[in-house]
Amino acid sequence: MRLSLVIKKESADLEKQVNKLNNFLVLQKSIKILLSLLIFGSFSQIKAQDRVPFDQGKTYILAKVDIVGKISFNANTVTTFAGLEKGQEITVPGEEISNAIKKLGKLGLFDEISFYVNRIEQDSIYLDLHVEELPKLNEVKFVGINKSKIEGLIKDNGLTKEKVVNENLITTTKYYIENKYKKDGFYNTKVTINTVIDTAQTNHVNMVVKIDKGTKVKIKDIVFEGNKEVKSETLRAAMKDTKRKTLVSIKTSKFIQAKYKDDLDKVIAAYKERGYRDARIIKDSVAYNEDLKAIMIKIKVEEGNKYRFGNIKFLGNTVYSDEGLLGMLGIKKGDTYNGVLLEKRIADKSKPDGDDITNLYQNNGYLFSNINAVETKTANDSIDFEIRITEGPIAYFNKITVTGNDKTNDHVIYRELRTKPGEKYNKDLLIRTIREIGQLGFFDPETIEPKFKNVDAAAGTVDIEYPLTEKGASQIELQGGYGGGGFIGTLGLSFNNFSARNLFNKSAYKPLPMGDGQKVSLRLQASSYYRTYSLSFSEPWFGKKKPVQLNTSLSYTSQFYNDFQTQKVDKTRSFNILTLSAGIYKRLTVPDDYFGLSQTISYQHYDLHNYNTGLFTFGNGASRNLAYTIGLSRSNKGINPIFPTYGAEFSLVGKFTLPYSLFNGVDYATLGDQKEYKYIYTGASYKGNNGIMVNNGDYLESLPTTTNPTPNSVVNYQDAVADPAKVDQKKYNWLEYYKIKFKADWYTKVYGKLVLRSLVEYGFLGAYNQERGIIPFERFYLGGDGMANYSMDGRETIALRGYPNSSLTPVNNSSEPIGATIYNKYSLELRYPITLKASASIYALTFLEAGSSFDTFKNYNPFALSRSAGVGLRVFMPAFGLLGIDFGYGFDGLPKANGTLGTTPNGWETHFIIGQQF
């Protein structure tokens, strides 16, 4: 009689299996298990339908396992995966077969797993293992979404070619896509995934993912019940990410489950801030209204009683007195209970450098300190607290290491670290180090997170590791523009992590010697009539011992006369400028080490050859500008120099020349009365207005003009008119002036990632000698994008969007800009980051700006402002620097010759930004 032992197949829903097996991964909806033992011989008297209990199996020696079925794996590999070996003892039925099935199921590669007895010889057993391999993915097709979204979904779900397709993959993909669109407000998103056999390849399928997003679901209303002491509007305002739809909504009203749960906690926090310690949410409901196509939220609260702070005691404090800690806590007996404030004063988790008791200890070496507030007594409406402090031992920095700097040399980073081995632990110095590394510009500031290693309370030491991610430090500038009557092209190269000491080291050229933190910039601008060359070098640690930055620059500009009507260039008429500068910037320690002092000596030589164009009153001659610039600044903005989120930058800069008029002996008030500065006629003879002939070399009583082309000659030079070109050549032979500028720039986090930038600027150009007057050089030109294609007179361009370039500058009677000697500018800018990755940082912005400029201080009116508003976008790529575009609307008219503004608004202007920030 043949004995047949059957073990029933196991089949269970995937999700139930996951729960029952404690998240044990079984990737098929059913794994068929059939173990048939066909035993012949002495057991023939047992009926075929008899079943052998699991605990009464017989032990055999496994002789062989044959793999049956269509698989791409090697048979020995499958046997090894099953954990079976030839010659091992197995019990049939027993744990060995069961474990083999589980191991193969865990792989998630097979659809059917069945064991059969092939034959039994004495105590040896031969088994057949029948497996069916799961299909693999050939291609996936998405229906119902934009093509731009497909690549991201494929990547997020790992839907790559040759991926094993099983129920787990289908289920997780379905849930991921549905949840993704629900987060974007598509609450009714439905996803259907089908697989179709690929006839072109064996055991492959194609996947079709149909996505029905439906319409965006908004929150119609949020209704509170049970709130008597706190208004519903206050509670709704506490919910930062769950907002109902209103006409003036700033925050989106889409429903996101995870953020909704967080906002419920914020509702309770709002009560705790107002003294209601026992407030709780009894019930909340989120219901979709089919008629309104929106979500209705109801929240029922129980407010409880209002409490006040009672006695507050400190326990365990030996370093700081009770009075000092109570002052830091800022809470007195009788104050309205505020659980949120109490938590922040002990440890403000929202601010790593917050002014709280935990940081007070952490900044003085007590890394292992622990501070907890414990309620000790509640009587009537008063709550007593004990602030229990475990100070622990003082900790010291042990090993300080830096990783990830593949290009930047170690010494460039280590000299910026504020955390030094052997020094007392200080959390504030840790945060400051993060800022200093981020400000270098060589690393991704968003990924700087120091790691604490080998924290040893017994030894009182801690190791700190700074993992860094290098980003591109070199930039190329390519731009072109139409200005001054012709096309101007620019090529610029900036190497911001240069190594000058390796200039002659061939092995360091990859492709250039880099890694020492120095900056080298080369720039060329050229057109048919204009060209400029510039070279600058900066060493941040001049002398290698202290943070004293050395800056040097050299530039040469040459411009030929260009007839803008005929576009003909006359190279016999030229204007050349040579500029040299050298300066140092030193970090200060007083009042604090965010301050810095800069000093620069600069020299400019202006050389004119027959260059009578109206830019200056003289066409031949030279002007020299030797100036000393000193600036005091303070900057603690951070962390990302491209997108600061906190801190401010203030600067006060003065630029001064020598007061030549005090010692050169020239009386500038009577300069025009002197003989050598009188106007002498040169040209063909003509008959004057009085009928007397005027010859070459005669003095004239007035200058020839279009209205008076034939002025009379005079005999005595005292009666002759002064030559403006000669007078101005003397006045401006050595430029004499002083210039003062002030700038304040704040960055404030408004909410979440939204950052407000506030900017104020002032500038003033003055003269030591009023008879000599204010020079026509070094003036301010307000309006536009703030980018100067070329500057022939040392002018400073000040951006004010919404108006054409330099259009908000005082003009002469011919409506030509003459430059301002005083200006003011105000700006508010809201910024929101789209991405701050090392490869590209992108942020959007909206702005309000106002400003004005004047020709003299006498005409200055700080309230006569030209206003504008607009939106923009900035993109920073390491290889190209900062790029941007702004659309600004000017609300006011342009300046007139009489100093007033036009009545017609300027309207919309588009500004392209390259390589600069406002």
C-alpha positions, 0 to 999 in steps of 0.5 A: 500500500502507498503512503501519501503524506500531504501538507496543505498549502499556505495562502494568506493575504500579503498584509496579514502575513506581514503583520503575523510574521512581524514584518517578515518579508514574503513577497507573494500573495500565496506560496504553494507548498505541497510535500508529497511523500510517495513511500512504497514497500512495507507501508502498503497497508496504510491507506492513501488518505492517511495523514502523518502528523507534523510531529511524527515525521521520519528522519532521512539523509538528504541524497539530492535535491533536483530543481524543477521549473523555469528559472534563470538561477543556477540550480546549486544556487537555489539549493544553497538559498534554501539552506539544504545540503547533500548528506544532511539529516532531515525530518519529513515532515519537519522544520528543515523543509519549512525553513527552506520554504521560508528562506526562499520566500524571503528572497522575494524571487519566486511565485511558487515553491513546492517540495516533492519526494522523488524516491526513497532508498533505504534511509536516503531521500531524493527531493524535487523542488519545484519553483516558479520565478517571479517576472521581471520588469521590462518597461513602465508606462504612466497615464494621467500625469505630465511627462516631467513627473514620470522620471521622478516617480520611477526613481522614487519607487525603483521601477528600473528595468529587470526589477522583480515584480511582486505584490509588495512592489505594486502595493508600495508603489500604489501607496507612495503615489497616492500619498504623494499627491495627497500631500499636494492637496489631491485628497481623492487620488486613485492609482491603478497598477496593471501588469501585462506579459511581455511577449518579446521577452521570457518571464518579463512584464510591462507595468501600466500605472494609471493615476487619477489625481482628481481635483485639489481638495481644500479645507473649507472650514475648521470648527472648534467646539468647547473653547470658551476662553480662547477664540477659535480664530486664535486656535486656527492661527496656531495651526501653522500648516492646516489652514481653511480657504479664505479670500486672503489666504497666504498659506495653502489650504490643502490637507496633509495628514502628518502636518495636521497631527502636528497642528493639533499639538500646536493647538494644545501648545496655544492653550499652554501658552495662556495658562491652560495646562490641562487643555486637551483635544477630546475629539477631532474629525476630518470629513470630505464633503461631496457637495462642497468638494472640500474637507470639513474639520471639527475639533472639540477641546476641553480647556480646563482651569487656568494656572499661574506659576508658583514657587520655582526652586533650583536643585543641583546647581553649584556653578550658577546661583539661584538668582542668576538662573531665575534671571535667565529663566525670566519667569516669576511667581504669579506669572500666567503659566506658560508651558511653552515658554518654560520649555524654551527658557530651559532648552529652546530646540528651535534655536541652537544658539538660543538664550536658555539655561541649557546653553548657559551650561553648554557654553561653559563646558558642561556638555553632560549637563541635564536640566528638567522642570518637574511639577512638585505641587498644584494648589488651587490655580498655582503650580510649583516647580523644581528645576532639577539640574545635573551639571556633570563634569566639565568636558573638553574637546579632544580630537577635532577632525575634518572629512570630505575636503577632497580639494581644499587643503586641511590648513584652510579649514582648520584655521577657521575652526573655533573648536580647538583640542584641549579647550573647554567644550563650548556649544556656541563655538561649535555653531560659530565654526559651522558658520565660518566653514559655510562662509568660505564658499567652498563647501555645501553649507546645508550639509555641515553637521558636526558629529560627536564621537567618543563622548566619554563622561568619565574622562570628560572628553569629546571628539568632533568630526566635521563632515564636508561636501565640496562644491565648485569654487571656480566660476566663469562669466560670459555675458553680452550687452548693448551699451554706449552705442555698441555691443559689449562682451565680457569674459571673466574667470574666477578661481576662488580656492586658488593655490599660488604656492603651487604655481610651479608644481606641475602635479598640482595642475588639476587643471589649476593649482587649487586648495589654499583658499586664495582668490584670483579673478581675470576679467576682459571687457571689449567692444569695437571702441572700448576694452578693459583688462583687470586682474585681482588677487586675494589672500585671506590669511596674509602672513599665515598666522592671523586672519588678515586678508590681503587684496590687490587689483590691477586694471587698465581701460582704454576707450577710443572716440566712437561716433554713435551715428556712423559707428566709426571709431577714431583711434587718434582720440582716446581716454585711458585709465590705469587703476592700482589698489592694495588693501588689508582686512583684519578681523577684530576682537572688540567689541566682538569678533564679528567686526572687521576693519578694512584699509585700502590705498588706491590710485587711478590715472585718467589720461585724455588725448583729444577726447572732447566728448562732453564727459569732461570739460577738458579733452586733453590732460590728466587727472589723478585719484590717490585715495585712502579707504577705511571701513568698519563692518560687522557681519554675523549672517549665515550660514549659507552665503548665497541664502542667509537665513539669520544675522545682519551685516553693517558697514561704514566706509569712508574714502578720502583724498589728501586735502591738496588745496590746504598746501598747494597754494592755489586760489581756486576762487580766483583761478578763472581770473588768472591769465593762463586760464583765460580762453584764447581763440584758435581758428580762422578769423571772423568779424565779431559782433561789434564789427572788429575782426577776431584773429587766432590767439585773441582773448574773447569776452565770452565763449562761442555758443550756438546762440552767439557764434561770434563773440567780440575779442578783448585786448586785456586778459582781465576782461577775457572769459575764463577757459573752462577746460583749463580751469577744470584741468587745474581743479581736477589735476589731483582729485580732492574729495571725501565719500561716506557710505553706510549700509545695513542689511538684516536677515530674519526668518519670518516663517518656515523657510521664508526669509525677510531681507531688510536693507538700508543704504546711504551715500554722500560725496563731499568737498574739502574746499567749496571754491574747488567744488565737488568733483564730477568723478566718483558720483552715484548713479541710482536706478536699474539693475545696478550693473555697470557695463563700463565706468569711465569716471569712477561712478558707483551704480546703485540698483533700484529695480522698476526703473531704467539704469541710472534713470533716478540720477539728477540731470542737467538742462539737456536731461543727461545724468550728471551723477548724484552727490547724495543718495538713500535707498530702502529695500524689503525683500521676501525670499523663499528657497526652491532648492539649496543643493550644492549643484544649484541654489534657487530661490524666488523673491518679491520686493518693495524698494524706494530711493532717491538721489540729489545733486547737492546736500541743499536739495536733499529730501529723504522723503522724496522717494521713487518707489517700486515693487516686483518679483524675481528669481535667483539661480546660483551655479558654482560654475557661473555664479549668480544669475537672476531676473526681476520684474519691477514696477516703478510707481513714480516718474523719472527726474526732471531738470528742475529736480522734480519727478515726472507725473507718469509712473515709469511702469514695468521694467525687466532686469537681468542679474549676472554675478551680483546681489542687491 
